[in-house]
Amino acid sequence: MDNKLDKATECQLQVLRELKVISESLNINLWLRGGWAIDFLLGQITRIHEDIDVVTWVEHKETLENALKEAGYAFQQISSGQTDFCKSDLHKPIHELDPVDKRILYWCIQTK
C-alpha cells in the first residue's frame, strides 16, 4: 500500500491508540482480529480497512463501556448482542458482536 494514509486509516489508527491507552489504564487485555491483526503481524498496512475488530473477555464489558463513555464515546444499546459507541470527532461507531463463546466479547469498529 502507498505510504500515504487515507483519512479513514488515520482515524482508525487514532481509535486504536485510544483503545490501547484505555485498556492499559484499566489493565484489561484487548486483541485485534481480522485485517488489522494481520497488518500488525506483518508490520505494515496492506490495504484500506472498513473496520477494526477487537476482542476481550466479556467480564470486562461494563468497565470498558464506562471507560469509553468517559473518553467521549456516545453509547447506544442496539440489542442484547450489540452495543454501539461513536465519538463525534472520529465519527466511528463501535459494534459489540454477540460472541459464540459467551466468555469472549467481540468489538467491531465501523469506519465506512
Secondary structure, DSSP 8 states (H G I E B T S, - for coil): --SS--HHHHHHHHHHHHHHHHHHHHT---EEESHHHHHHHHTS--S--SEEEEEEEGGGHHHHHHHHHHTTEEEEEEETTEEEEEETTTTEEEEEE--SSTTEEEEEEE--
